Every structure is written in structure tokens, then in C-alpha cells.
Amino acid sequence: MFHVPARIKNPEKEENSIIGFKNYFRYQIRKIRVAQFKLIRRILKYGVFGILLIYLGNRLALYIANDSFFRFLVEGFFIGGWVLFWELFSNLFFKQSDTRAQKKILYRLFNAELTYQYKEQTIADYKEHLNDTEI
């Protein structure tokens, strides 16, 4: 609900502003949906590459000699795989829940009823408002 002085009442501007608010929230919801889709793709990539790196590390560990370079390479595969799994879980449990919460708030704002309430504003109301606000 918007509280507006009665002297600036304009039904056409009201309707345009309500349409503008709805379009804004619709746009923000669409942006979050795109971000969620990208996040899901990123989660899947991290999962696939993490499994691949750990699998490669396991396979190479069986067939390599005690050469320090290859041991270093195998350890790099293991570390890389676990780092990708860490990112997967971070995105899955933290970022996805944050975007879901944002989308829920935006849906509530999008579905909210927007109304204008008009009141004749007197000098006494204005002075009372000034006294209520803290500087």
C-alpha cells in the first residue's frame, strides 16, 4: 500500500506504476531462474569432472611406478576431484538455497496487491511526521 497525498492523485500514473512494479518483479524472477539453471549446470559439471579426476587418480595410482612426478600428478588429480566435490556441495546446499529464498520473496512481492491510499495532508500532519522521524 502506498500512502500518497490526495492532491497528486492520478489513476493513470497509478496503473502505469503498478504495471511497472509487476514487470520489474517478473524480470527479477526471470533473472533468478536463469541463475538457477546456470547453477544446476555448474553443479553437474563439478560432479562429472570431480568423479572423472578421482577415477583417473585411482587408475593411474595402480599403474605408475614410484616416479615422483607421476605421484605428484596422481595427488593433483585426487585434490582436484575433492575440490570440485567441495564446490558441488557448496553450490548445492548454500547458493541454491539462497537463490530459492530470493525467488520466494520476489514471488510474494509479485503477487502482492498494490494499492494507493490517499489522504489530505495538513500542516499538523507534516509537523507530526517531522517530530516522529529521527535525524
N, C-alpha and C positions, 0 to 999 in steps of 0.2 A: 504494500500500500504506500502510495506516495502522497504526502501531505503538501498541498500547494495552495498558495493564496488565491482566493476566488477571483481577484482582478485579472489574473493571467489565464483564465480558463479558455482552453481551445480544444474542442473534441477531435479535430483533425490531427493536431500535433500529438494528442494522447494516443490515437490509433497508430500513428506512424512510429511513436516511441515504443509502443508495445510490440509492434512488428519488428522493430529494430532489436529489442531485447531478445525476442524469441529467435531471431536469426543469429544473433551473437551466441546464444547458448547452444543452438543447433550446430554452429560452426565449431565451437569448443568441444562438443561431444564427438563430432566427426574427427577432429584432430586427435583426441584421446583414443578413438577406435583405431586410427592409423598407427598410433604409437603402440597400442597393444598388439596389433598384428606384427609390427616390426619386432617387438619384444619376444613374441612367441617364436618368430623365425630365428632370432638370435639364440633363444633357449635351445631350440632344436639343433642349430649349428654347433653350439657348445657341447651338447650331449654327443652328437655324432663324432666330432673331432676329438673330444675327450676320450671316448671309447676307443677310437682309432689309435690315438697316441699310446694309451695304456696297453692296447693289444700289441702294437708294434714293439713297444718296450719289452713286453713279455716274450715275444717271439725272438727278438734279437738277443735277449739275455740267454736264451737256450743255445744259440748257435755261434756266439762270438768267443774269441779267445780272451785271455786276460790282458788284452791291449788296453792301455789307459784311455786312449781316445775313444774307443768303442764303448767302454764302460761309462765314460762321460756322456756319450751320445744316448745311451740307454737311460741313464739317470735323467737326462734332459727330457726324454720322452715321458718318463713317469711324472716328473714335476709338471711338465706342460699339461699332461692329461688331468692331473689333480687340480691344477689352477683353473682349467676350463670347467671342471665339475664344480669348483667353488663359485665361479661366475654364474653357472647354471642355477645353482641353488639360491644364490643371492638375488638373481633376477626373478626366479620363480616365487620366492617367498617374501621378498621385500618390495621390489619395484612393482611387481604385478599387483600386489595388494594396495599399494599407494595409488596406482592409476585406476584401479577399480573403485577406490573410495572417492577419488576426484570425479569419476564418471557418475557415481551415485549422487553426489552433491549437485552436479550440473543437471542431471535429470530432474531432481527435485526443484531446482530453480526454473528449469524449462517448463515444468508442469504447474508451477505456482500461478495463482491468479493475480494478475497485475491490475490494480485499480488506483484511481486517483480520488482523493478526498479533498474537497475544497472548504476553506474556512476564511471568513473575513478576518483579516489580521488588523488588530488595533494597536495603537501605540503602547497600551498597557501590556498586551501580549508580547510585544517586541522587547520591552524593558524586562519583563519577567523571564523571557528567554535569555537575555543577556546576563541576568543575575544567576540563572541556573548553570550556565556554561562556565567551566573553569579555564582560566588562562594559564 
